[in-house]
Amino acid sequence: MEGMYEKAVANIVKQGLQDMFLGRCRRIVEETSGTGWGFHDALSDIYDEAF
């Protein structure tokens, strides 16, 4: 699952669409709080590096 989020974020950055998807990507991270062992942390790291 982390891999799909990472690929999506990488594509967003590659296309220069960060402003358009910033809010949605952040909400995805926020909604994963408490989901799985380390899942939220992994998505948070991906988000923080990209945005």
N, CA, C and O atoms as a Tripos MOL2 file, in Angstrom:
@<TRIPOS>MOLECULE
protein
  204   203    51     0     0
PROTEIN
NO_CHARGES

@<TRIPOS>ATOM
      1 N           0.8170   -1.1910    0.0000 N.3       1 MET1
      2 CA          0.0000    0.0000    0.0000 C.3       1 MET1
      3 C           0.8630    1.2580    0.0000 C.2       1 MET1
      4 O           0.5630    2.2250   -0.7000 O.2       1 MET1
      5 N           1.9270    1.2380    0.7840 N.am      2 GLU2
      6 CA          2.8010    2.4090    0.8150 C.3       2 GLU2
      7 C           3.3710    2.6830   -0.5690 C.2       2 GLU2
      8 O           3.5430    3.8330   -0.9740 O.2       2 GLU2
      9 N           3.6590    1.6080   -1.2790 N.am      3 GLY3
     10 CA          4.2400    1.7390   -2.6050 C.3       3 GLY3
     11 C           3.3200    2.4530   -3.5870 C.2       3 GLY3
     12 O           3.7770    3.2480   -4.4080 O.2       3 GLY3
     13 N           2.0390    2.1720   -3.5020 N.am      4 MET4
     14 CA          1.0840    2.8380   -4.3880 C.3       4 MET4
     15 C           0.9990    4.3240   -4.0770 C.2       4 MET4
     16 O           0.9520    5.1530   -4.9860 O.2       4 MET4
     17 N           0.9790    4.6620   -2.7920 N.am      5 TYR5
     18 CA          0.9430    6.0720   -2.3940 C.3       5 TYR5
     19 C           2.2200    6.7660   -2.8590 C.2       5 TYR5
     20 O           2.1790    7.8860   -3.3670 O.2       5 TYR5
     21 N           3.3360    6.1010   -2.6830 N.am      6 GLU6
     22 CA          4.6200    6.6730   -3.0920 C.3       6 GLU6
     23 C           4.6640    6.9130   -4.6050 C.2       6 GLU6
     24 O           5.1460    7.9530   -5.0540 O.2       6 GLU6
     25 N           4.1660    5.9610   -5.3860 N.am      7 LYS7
     26 CA          4.1330    6.1230   -6.8410 C.3       7 LYS7
     27 C           3.2130    7.2720   -7.2430 C.2       7 LYS7
     28 O           3.5450    8.0600   -8.1290 O.2       7 LYS7
     29 N           2.0660    7.3640   -6.5950 N.am      8 ALA8
     30 CA          1.1260    8.4450   -6.9090 C.3       8 ALA8
     31 C           1.7380    9.8020   -6.5900 C.2       8 ALA8
     32 O           1.6570   10.7280   -7.3970 O.2       8 ALA8
     33 N           2.3480    9.9220   -5.4210 N.am      9 VAL9
     34 CA          2.9670   11.1900   -5.0230 C.3       9 VAL9
     35 C           4.1270   11.5290   -5.9580 C.2       9 VAL9
     36 O           4.2910   12.6880   -6.3390 O.2       9 VAL9
     37 N           4.9200   10.5480   -6.3250 N.am     10 ALA10
     38 CA          6.0310   10.7950   -7.2440 C.3      10 ALA10
     39 C           5.5160   11.3070   -8.5900 C.2      10 ALA10
     40 O           6.1130   12.2030   -9.1860 O.2      10 ALA10
     41 N           4.4210   10.7430   -9.0590 N.am     11 ASN11
     42 CA          3.8410   11.1890  -10.3250 C.3      11 ASN11
     43 C           3.2880   12.6090  -10.2020 C.2      11 ASN11
     44 O           3.4260   13.4110  -11.1250 O.2      11 ASN11
     45 N           2.6670   12.9180   -9.0760 N.am     12 ILE12
     46 CA          2.1610   14.2700   -8.8250 C.3      12 ILE12
     47 C           3.3100   15.2720   -8.8780 C.2      12 ILE12
     48 O           3.1970   16.3250   -9.5040 O.2      12 ILE12
     49 N           4.4090   14.9370   -8.2200 N.am     13 VAL13
     50 CA          5.5770   15.8260   -8.2050 C.3      13 VAL13
     51 C           6.1660   15.9470   -9.6090 C.2      13 VAL13
     52 O           6.4940   17.0470  -10.0560 O.2      13 VAL13
     53 N           6.2990   14.8280  -10.2960 N.am     14 LYS14
     54 CA          6.8650   14.8220  -11.6490 C.3      14 LYS14
     55 C           6.0640   15.7210  -12.5890 C.2      14 LYS14
     56 O           6.6330   16.4020  -13.4430 O.2      14 LYS14
     57 N           4.7520   15.7170  -12.4280 N.am     15 GLN15
     58 CA          3.8790   16.5170  -13.2870 C.3      15 GLN15
     59 C           3.7150   17.9590  -12.7930 C.2      15 GLN15
     60 O           3.0730   18.7760  -13.4530 O.2      15 GLN15
     61 N           4.2990   18.2650  -11.6270 N.am     16 GLY16
     62 CA          4.2090   19.6180  -11.0830 C.3      16 GLY16
     63 C           2.8260   19.9730  -10.5620 C.2      16 GLY16
     64 O           2.4050   21.1270  -10.6380 O.2      16 GLY16
     65 N           2.1220   18.9820  -10.0330 N.am     17 LEU17
     66 CA          0.7390   19.1740   -9.5960 C.3      17 LEU17
     67 C           0.5820   19.2110   -8.0780 C.2      17 LEU17
     68 O          -0.5040   18.9500   -7.5600 O.2      17 LEU17
     69 N           1.6580   19.5340   -7.3640 N.am     18 GLN18
     70 CA          1.6210   19.5180   -5.9090 C.3      18 GLN18
     71 C           0.5070   20.3990   -5.3430 C.2      18 GLN18
     72 O          -0.2050   19.9830   -4.4290 O.2      18 GLN18
     73 N           0.3500   21.6040   -5.8760 N.am     19 ASP19
     74 CA         -0.6750   22.5080   -5.3510 C.3      19 ASP19
     75 C          -2.0720   21.9150   -5.4920 C.2      19 ASP19
     76 O          -2.9160   22.0910   -4.6130 O.2      19 ASP19
     77 N          -2.3170   21.2170   -6.5890 N.am     20 MET20
     78 CA         -3.6320   20.6440   -6.8470 C.3      20 MET20
     79 C          -3.9400   19.4720   -5.9060 C.2      20 MET20
     80 O          -5.0930   19.2800   -5.5210 O.2      20 MET20
     81 N          -2.9250   18.6940   -5.5350 N.am     21 PHE21
     82 CA         -3.1460   17.4760   -4.7690 C.3      21 PHE21
     83 C          -2.6650   17.5440   -3.3230 C.2      21 PHE21
     84 O          -2.7830   16.5610   -2.5910 O.2      21 PHE21
     85 N          -2.1330   18.6680   -2.9030 N.am     22 LEU22
     86 CA         -1.6000   18.8090   -1.5480 C.3      22 LEU22
     87 C          -2.6220   18.4100   -0.4880 C.2      22 LEU22
     88 O          -2.3230   17.5930    0.3820 O.2      22 LEU22
     89 N          -3.8120   18.9750   -0.5530 N.am     23 GLY23
     90 CA         -4.8420   18.6990    0.4450 C.3      23 GLY23
     91 C          -5.2700   17.2480    0.4720 C.2      23 GLY23
     92 O          -5.4100   16.6600    1.5450 O.2      23 GLY23
     93 N          -5.4780   16.6700   -0.6820 N.am     24 ARG24
     94 CA         -5.9280   15.2720   -0.7470 C.3      24 ARG24
     95 C          -4.8530   14.3270   -0.2240 C.2      24 ARG24
     96 O          -5.1540   13.3890    0.5150 O.2      24 ARG24
     97 N          -3.6160   14.5670   -0.6000 N.am     25 CYS25
     98 CA         -2.5320   13.7100   -0.1190 C.3      25 CYS25
     99 C          -2.3870   13.8280    1.3900 C.2      25 CYS25
    100 O          -2.1180   12.8330    2.0630 O.2      25 CYS25
    101 N          -2.5580   15.0230    1.9280 N.am     26 ARG26
    102 CA         -2.4800   15.2140    3.3810 C.3      26 ARG26
    103 C          -3.6190   14.4850    4.0870 C.2      26 ARG26
    104 O          -3.4070   13.8540    5.1230 O.2      26 ARG26
    105 N          -4.8300   14.5700    3.5270 N.am     27 ARG27
    106 CA         -5.9790   13.8770    4.1350 C.3      27 ARG27
    107 C          -5.7690   12.3650    4.1620 C.2      27 ARG27
    108 O          -6.1350   11.6990    5.1300 O.2      27 ARG27
    109 N          -5.1860   11.8370    3.1090 N.am     28 ILE28
    110 CA         -4.9040   10.3960    3.0820 C.3      28 ILE28
    111 C          -3.9950   10.0320    4.2480 C.2      28 ILE28
    112 O          -4.2330    9.0430    4.9410 O.2      28 ILE28
    113 N          -2.9590   10.8290    4.4620 N.am     29 VAL29
    114 CA         -2.0430   10.5730    5.5790 C.3      29 VAL29
    115 C          -2.7970   10.6730    6.9020 C.2      29 VAL29
    116 O          -2.6580    9.8010    7.7600 O.2      29 VAL29
    117 N          -3.5860   11.7160    7.0740 N.am     30 GLU30
    118 CA         -4.3210   11.9100    8.3290 C.3      30 GLU30
    119 C          -5.2950   10.7700    8.6000 C.2      30 GLU30
    120 O          -5.4500   10.3500    9.7470 O.2      30 GLU30
    121 N          -5.9510   10.2670    7.5630 N.am     31 GLU31
    122 CA         -6.9450    9.2070    7.7210 C.3      31 GLU31
    123 C          -6.3230    7.8450    8.0170 C.2      31 GLU31
    124 O          -7.0390    6.9130    8.3850 O.2      31 GLU31
    125 N          -5.0110    7.7120    7.8650 N.am     32 THR32
    126 CA         -4.3620    6.4300    8.1460 C.3      32 THR32
    127 C          -3.8420    6.3340    9.5770 C.2      32 THR32
    128 O          -3.2730    5.3130    9.9630 O.2      32 THR32
    129 N          -4.0320    7.3770   10.3530 N.am     33 SER33
    130 CA         -3.5670    7.3430   11.7430 C.3      33 SER33
    131 C          -4.2000    6.1580   12.4650 C.2      33 SER33
    132 O          -5.4220    6.0080   12.4740 O.2      33 SER33
    133 N          -3.3680    5.3270   13.0650 N.am     34 GLY34
    134 CA         -3.8570    4.1580   13.7850 C.3      34 GLY34
    135 C          -4.0800    2.9420   12.9070 C.2      34 GLY34
    136 O          -4.6070    1.9350   13.3790 O.2      34 GLY34
    137 N          -3.6920    3.0080   11.6410 N.am     35 THR35
    138 CA         -3.8910    1.8960   10.7170 C.3      35 THR35
    139 C          -2.5840    1.1370   10.5300 C.2      35 THR35
    140 O          -1.6150    1.6810   10.0010 O.2      35 THR35
    141 N          -2.5590   -0.0860   10.9540 N.am     36 GLY36
    142 CA         -1.3980   -0.9330   10.7190 C.3      36 GLY36
    143 C          -0.1350   -0.4670   11.4240 C.2      36 GLY36
    144 O          -0.0340    0.6790   11.8610 O.2      36 GLY36
    145 N           0.8070   -1.3590   11.5250 N.am     37 TRP37
    146 CA          2.0690   -1.0850   12.1970 C.3      37 TRP37
    147 C           2.9910   -0.3200   11.2600 C.2      37 TRP37
    148 O           3.5200   -0.8920   10.3060 O.2      37 TRP37
    149 N           3.1890    0.9750   11.5250 N.am     38 GLY38
    150 CA          4.1060    1.7860   10.7470 C.3      38 GLY38
    151 C           3.5530    2.3290    9.4410 C.2      38 GLY38
    152 O           4.2440    3.0680    8.7410 O.2      38 GLY38
    153 N           2.3230    1.9770    9.1030 N.am     39 PHE39
    154 CA          1.7360    2.4150    7.8360 C.3      39 PHE39
    155 C           1.6050    3.9300    7.7890 C.2      39 PHE39
    156 O           2.0250    4.5640    6.8200 O.2      39 PHE39
    157 N           1.0250    4.5110    8.8320 N.am     40 HIS40
    158 CA          0.8560    5.9610    8.9050 C.3      40 HIS40
    159 C           2.2140    6.6640    8.8550 C.2      40 HIS40
    160 O           2.3690    7.6720    8.1650 O.2      40 HIS40
    161 N           3.1770    6.1400    9.5730 N.am     41 ASP41
    162 CA          4.5160    6.7370    9.5820 C.3      41 ASP41
    163 C           5.1510    6.7180    8.1950 C.2      41 ASP41
    164 O           5.7900    7.6860    7.7840 O.2      41 ASP41
    165 N           4.9720    5.6220    7.4870 N.am     42 ALA42
    166 CA          5.5400    5.5150    6.1390 C.3      42 ALA42
    167 C           4.9110    6.5450    5.2030 C.2      42 ALA42
    168 O           5.6160    7.2100    4.4450 O.2      42 ALA42
    169 N           3.5830    6.6770    5.2570 N.am     43 LEU43
    170 CA          2.9150    7.6590    4.4050 C.3      43 LEU43
    171 C           3.2980    9.0760    4.8010 C.2      43 LEU43
    172 O           3.4610    9.9410    3.9410 O.2      43 LEU43
    173 N           3.4400    9.3130    6.0900 N.am     44 SER44
    174 CA          3.8580   10.6400    6.5650 C.3      44 SER44
    175 C           5.2330   11.0030    6.0230 C.2      44 SER44
    176 O           5.4620   12.1370    5.6010 O.2      44 SER44
    177 N           6.1410   10.0450    6.0350 N.am     45 ASP45
    178 CA          7.4900   10.2880    5.5140 C.3      45 ASP45
    179 C           7.4580   10.6150    4.0210 C.2      45 ASP45
    180 O           8.1350   11.5370    3.5650 O.2      45 ASP45
    181 N           6.6760    9.8620    3.2730 N.am     46 ILE46
    182 CA          6.5580   10.1000    1.8310 C.3      46 ILE46
    183 C           5.9890   11.4920    1.5800 C.2      46 ILE46
    184 O           6.4930   12.2380    0.7400 O.2      46 ILE46
    185 N           4.9380   11.8320    2.3130 N.am     47 TYR47
    186 CA          4.3050   13.1520    2.1710 C.3      47 TYR47
    187 C           5.2820   14.2710    2.5080 C.2      47 TYR47
    188 O           5.4160   15.2390    1.7590 O.2      47 TYR47
    189 N           5.9620   14.1300    3.6390 N.am     48 ASP48
    190 CA          6.8890   15.1760    4.0860 C.3      48 ASP48
    191 C           8.0270   15.4070    3.0920 C.2      48 ASP48
    192 O           8.4590   16.5430    2.8940 O.2      48 ASP48
    193 N           8.5030   14.3520    2.4790 N.am     49 GLU49
    194 CA          9.5870   14.4860    1.5040 C.3      49 GLU49
    195 C           9.1170   15.1640    0.2160 C.2      49 GLU49
    196 O           9.8870   15.8790   -0.4270 O.2      49 GLU49
    197 N           7.8680   14.9430   -0.1570 N.am     50 ALA50
    198 CA          7.3610   15.4630   -1.4290 C.3      50 ALA50
    199 C           6.7990   16.8700   -1.3280 C.2      50 ALA50
    200 O           6.9230   17.6660   -2.2600 O.2      50 ALA50
    201 N           6.1760   17.1770   -0.1820 N.am     51 PHE51
    202 CA          5.4960   18.4570   -0.0530 C.3      51 PHE51
    203 C           6.1900   19.3250    0.9710 C.2      51 PHE51
    204 O           5.7580   20.4510    1.2200 O.2      51 PHE51
@<TRIPOS>BOND
     1     1     2 1
     2     2     3 1
     3     3     4 2
     4     3     5 am
     5     5     6 1
     6     6     7 1
     7     7     8 2
     8     7     9 am
     9     9    10 1
    10    10    11 1
    11    11    12 2
    12    11    13 am
    13    13    14 1
    14    14    15 1
    15    15    16 2
    16    15    17 am
    17    17    18 1
    18    18    19 1
    19    19    20 2
    20    19    21 am
    21    21    22 1
    22    22    23 1
    23    23    24 2
    24    23    25 am
    25    25    26 1
    26    26    27 1
    27    27    28 2
    28    27    29 am
    29    29    30 1
    30    30    31 1
    31    31    32 2
    32    31    33 am
    33    33    34 1
    34    34    35 1
    35    35    36 2
    36    35    37 am
    37    37    38 1
    38    38    39 1
    39    39    40 2
    40    39    41 am
    41    41    42 1
    42    42    43 1
    43    43    44 2
    44    43    45 am
    45    45    46 1
    46    46    47 1
    47    47    48 2
    48    47    49 am
    49    49    50 1
    50    50    51 1
    51    51    52 2
    52    51    53 am
    53    53    54 1
    54    54    55 1
    55    55    56 2
    56    55    57 am
    57    57    58 1
    58    58    59 1
    59    59    60 2
    60    59    61 am
    61    61    62 1
    62    62    63 1
    63    63    64 2
    64    63    65 am
    65    65    66 1
    66    66    67 1
    67    67    68 2
    68    67    69 am
    69    69    70 1
    70    70    71 1
    71    71    72 2
    72    71    73 am
    73    73    74 1
    74    74    75 1
    75    75    76 2
    76    75    77 am
    77    77    78 1
    78    78    79 1
    79    79    80 2
    80    79    81 am
    81    81    82 1
    82    82    83 1
    83    83    84 2
    84    83    85 am
    85    85    86 1
    86    86    87 1
    87    87    88 2
    88    87    89 am
    89    89    90 1
    90    90    91 1
    91    91    92 2
    92    91    93 am
    93    93    94 1
    94    94    95 1
    95    95    96 2
    96    95    97 am
    97    97    98 1
    98    98    99 1
    99    99   100 2
   100    99   101 am
   101   101   102 1
   102   102   103 1
   103   103   104 2
   104   103   105 am
   105   105   106 1
   106   106   107 1
   107   107   108 2
   108   107   109 am
   109   109   110 1
   110   110   111 1
   111   111   112 2
   112   111   113 am
   113   113   114 1
   114   114   115 1
   115   115   116 2
   116   115   117 am
   117   117   118 1
   118   118   119 1
   119   119   120 2
   120   119   121 am
   121   121   122 1
   122   122   123 1
   123   123   124 2
   124   123   125 am
   125   125   126 1
   126   126   127 1
   127   127   128 2
   128   127   129 am
   129   129   130 1
   130   130   131 1
   131   131   132 2
   132   131   133 am
   133   133   134 1
   134   134   135 1
   135   135   136 2
   136   135   137 am
   137   137   138 1
   138   138   139 1
   139   139   140 2
   140   139   141 am
   141   141   142 1
   142   142   143 1
   143   143   144 2
   144   143   145 am
   145   145   146 1
   146   146   147 1
   147   147   148 2
   148   147   149 am
   149   149   150 1
   150   150   151 1
   151   151   152 2
   152   151   153 am
   153   153   154 1
   154   154   155 1
   155   155   156 2
   156   155   157 am
   157   157   158 1
   158   158   159 1
   159   159   160 2
   160   159   161 am
   161   161   162 1
   162   162   163 1
   163   163   164 2
   164   163   165 am
   165   165   166 1
   166   166   167 1
   167   167   168 2
   168   167   169 am
   169   169   170 1
   170   170   171 1
   171   171   172 2
   172   171   173 am
   173   173   174 1
   174   174   175 1
   175   175   176 2
   176   175   177 am
   177   177   178 1
   178   178   179 1
   179   179   180 2
   180   179   181 am
   181   181   182 1
   182   182   183 1
   183   183   184 2
   184   183   185 am
   185   185   186 1
   186   186   187 1
   187   187   188 2
   188   187   189 am
   189   189   190 1
   190   190   191 1
   191   191   192 2
   192   191   193 am
   193   193   194 1
   194   194   195 1
   195   195   196 2
   196   195   197 am
   197   197   198 1
   198   198   199 1
   199   199   200 2
   200   199   201 am
   201   201   202 1
   202   202   203 1
   203   203   204 2
@<TRIPOS>SUBSTRUCTURE
     1 MET1         2 RESIDUE 1 A MET
     2 GLU2         6 RESIDUE 1 A GLU
     3 GLY3        10 RESIDUE 1 A GLY
     4 MET4        14 RESIDUE 1 A MET
     5 TYR5        18 RESIDUE 1 A TYR
     6 GLU6        22 RESIDUE 1 A GLU
     7 LYS7        26 RESIDUE 1 A LYS
     8 ALA8        30 RESIDUE 1 A ALA
     9 VAL9        34 RESIDUE 1 A VAL
    10 ALA10       38 RESIDUE 1 A ALA
    11 ASN11       42 RESIDUE 1 A ASN
    12 ILE12       46 RESIDUE 1 A ILE
    13 VAL13       50 RESIDUE 1 A VAL
    14 LYS14       54 RESIDUE 1 A LYS
    15 GLN15       58 RESIDUE 1 A GLN
    16 GLY16       62 RESIDUE 1 A GLY
    17 LEU17       66 RESIDUE 1 A LEU
    18 GLN18       70 RESIDUE 1 A GLN
    19 ASP19       74 RESIDUE 1 A ASP
    20 MET20       78 RESIDUE 1 A MET
    21 PHE21       82 RESIDUE 1 A PHE
    22 LEU22       86 RESIDUE 1 A LEU
    23 GLY23       90 RESIDUE 1 A GLY
    24 ARG24       94 RESIDUE 1 A ARG
    25 CYS25       98 RESIDUE 1 A CYS
    26 ARG26      102 RESIDUE 1 A ARG
    27 ARG27      106 RESIDUE 1 A ARG
    28 ILE28      110 RESIDUE 1 A ILE
    29 VAL29      114 RESIDUE 1 A VAL
    30 GLU30      118 RESIDUE 1 A GLU
    31 GLU31      122 RESIDUE 1 A GLU
    32 THR32      126 RESIDUE 1 A THR
    33 SER33      130 RESIDUE 1 A SER
    34 GLY34      134 RESIDUE 1 A GLY
    35 THR35      138 RESIDUE 1 A THR
    36 GLY36      142 RESIDUE 1 A GLY
    37 TRP37      146 RESIDUE 1 A TRP
    38 GLY38      150 RESIDUE 1 A GLY
    39 PHE39      154 RESIDUE 1 A PHE
    40 HIS40      158 RESIDUE 1 A HIS
    41 ASP41      162 RESIDUE 1 A ASP
    42 ALA42      166 RESIDUE 1 A ALA
    43 LEU43      170 RESIDUE 1 A LEU
    44 SER44      174 RESIDUE 1 A SER
    45 ASP45      178 RESIDUE 1 A ASP
    46 ILE46      182 RESIDUE 1 A ILE
    47 TYR47      186 RESIDUE 1 A TYR
    48 ASP48      190 RESIDUE 1 A ASP
    49 GLU49      194 RESIDUE 1 A GLU
    50 ALA50      198 RESIDUE 1 A ALA
    51 PHE51      202 RESIDUE 1 A PHE
